[in-house]
């Protein structure tokens, strides 16, 4: 028998919808979404979870320095999908994300 234990995954979380959309365009897999109600309008703010890797740190550095390029249509699609999923998680907490 092979008793290999799965390694714990370090989580990188961001509430920056634009950065999360960029990560999606760069093919970083989304691990989950948490949300928190913020502001006077009680709107849900998504916290997008990705695996924390050196590559994601590099992407963040490049993003902050405006050194990344993504396909605009893919970016807009990812952004709309993430917005919709935040609402879905709020309305249906058992949705699986």
Secondary structure as GFF3:
##gff-version 3
##sequence-region A 1 97
A	DSSP	beta_strand	11	14	.	.	.	ID=ss1
A	DSSP	alpha_helix	17	25	.	.	.	ID=ss2
A	DSSP	beta_strand	30	38	.	.	.	ID=ss3
A	DSSP	beta_strand	43	51	.	.	.	ID=ss4
A	DSSP	alpha_helix	54	64	.	.	.	ID=ss5
A	DSSP	alpha_helix	72	91	.	.	.	ID=ss6
###
